[in-house]
Amino acid sequence: MKQNMGMVDRTIRVIVAAIFIALYFTGTVTGTVGIVLVVLGAVFMLTSLVSFCPLYTLVGLNTCPATKK
């Protein structure tokens, strides 16, 4: 897998994931919506850790800065 996520994108995903998980575990969001947010937060966290988003490849996005050769 080639990286396609930049540092800013990864940081935003980690922050959003933390917010989603905090909303669920504090009881602010419960039920099906809460579970969906936790799953989405886990996906955001996983994609930010590996610096690869499969959806970006489908759409053709790349936020990773170009590396010098």
Order of alpha helices (4+ residues) and beta strands (2+ residues): alpha-alpha-alpha
